[in-house]
Amino acid sequence: MDGKNRKDIYPGLEVDIILKKDQRSGALTRGVVANLLTSAAYHSRGIKVRLEDGQVGRVAVIPLQ
């Protein structure tokens, strides 16, 4: 599942994000969502989140649990 719809993402969910510095390479970082930073219901490049370790990026993939 992609991370473009806010309703699919919630604190405690494990996700893969793309950090700002990794946008060119497309490298993914896995972590657990601490809070959602995008207030819109949908974002074409992915909902922006803060992970529990403090990293901020846009959700690229929600792995199957």
Backbone hydrogen bonds, N-H to C=O, Kabsch-Sander energy under -0.5 kcal/mol:
donor,donor_aa,acceptor,acceptor_aa,energy
6,R,4,K,-0.5
6,R,41,A,-2.5
8,D,5,N,-1.4
9,I,6,R,-1.7
12,G,33,V,-2.7
13,L,10,Y,-1.8
15,V,31,G,-2.9
16,D,61,V,-2.8
17,I,29,T,-3.0
18,I,58,R,-2.3
19,L,17,I,-0.6
20,K,56,V,-0.6
22,D,19,L,-1.3
23,Q,20,K,-1.4
26,G,22,D,-2.9
27,A,22,D,-0.6
29,T,17,I,-2.6
31,G,15,V,-2.3
33,V,13,L,-2.6
34,A,50,R,-3.2
35,N,50,R,-1.7
37,L,48,K,-3.0
38,T,48,K,-1.3
39,S,37,L,-0.5
43,H,4,K,-2.0
46,G,43,H,-1.3
47,I,3,G,-3.1
49,V,57,G,-2.9
50,R,35,N,-2.7
51,L,55,Q,-3.1
52,E,32,V,-2.4
54,G,51,L,-2.0
57,G,49,V,-2.0
58,R,18,I,-1.8
59,V,47,I,-2.6
60,A,16,D,-2.8
61,V,16,D,-1.8
62,I,1,M,-2.9
